[in-house]
């Protein structure tokens, strides 16, 4: 390994579409789950509770 080796792309060239796509996928992978958790945890849907049944007391006690 020579420390004076040239990089794969010269400094003046724009990044390739595959590297831009990789960065986009990385950003979505990190941020999308956070937004999904925040969205669904703040939902204020009324949950239906089951009716409370009275348990009959044991006779003869």
C-alpha positions as CSV (number, residue, x, y, z in Angstrom):
1,X,0.0,0.0,0.0
2,X,1.5,3.2,-1.1
3,X,0.4,6.3,0.8
4,X,0.9,8.4,-2.3
5,X,-1.7,6.5,-4.3
6,X,-4.4,8.5,-6.1
7,X,-8.1,8.3,-5.1
8,X,-10.6,6.5,-7.4
9,X,-12.2,9.7,-8.5
10,X,-10.5,13.0,-9.0
11,X,-11.5,15.9,-6.7
12,X,-13.3,17.7,-9.5
13,X,-15.7,15.0,-10.6
14,X,-19.2,14.8,-9.1
15,X,-20.1,11.7,-7.0
16,X,-21.5,8.8,-9.0
17,X,-25.3,8.1,-8.9
18,X,-24.6,4.8,-7.0
19,X,-22.9,6.7,-4.1
20,X,-25.8,9.3,-4.0
21,X,-28.3,6.4,-3.9
22,X,-26.3,4.8,-1.1
23,X,-26.4,8.0,0.9
24,X,-30.1,8.3,0.3
25,X,-30.8,4.8,1.5
26,X,-28.7,5.3,4.6
27,X,-30.5,8.5,5.5
28,X,-33.9,6.9,5.0
29,X,-32.9,3.8,7.0
30,X,-31.9,6.0,10.0
31,X,-34.7,8.6,9.9
32,X,-37.8,6.7,8.6
33,X,-38.2,4.4,11.7
34,X,-38.0,7.4,14.0
35,X,-40.7,9.2,12.1
36,X,-42.9,6.1,12.0
37,X,-42.6,5.5,15.8
38,X,-43.3,9.2,16.5
39,X,-46.4,9.1,14.2
40,X,-47.9,6.0,15.6
41,X,-47.1,6.6,19.2
42,X,-48.9,10.0,19.1
43,X,-52.1,8.6,17.5
44,X,-55.1,9.3,19.7
45,X,-57.4,6.6,18.6
46,X,-60.1,5.7,21.1
47,X,-59.6,2.0,22.0
48,X,-62.7,0.1,22.8
49,X,-62.5,-1.6,26.2
50,X,-64.3,-4.8,26.7
51,X,-67.4,-4.6,29.0
52,X,-66.7,-5.4,32.6
53,X,-68.6,-8.5,33.8
54,X,-69.5,-8.9,37.4
55,X,-68.2,-12.1,38.9
56,X,-70.8,-13.7,41.0
57,X,-69.8,-14.3,44.6
58,X,-69.5,-17.9,45.7
59,X,-72.7,-19.0,47.4
60,X,-72.4,-20.5,50.8
61,X,-69.3,-18.8,52.2
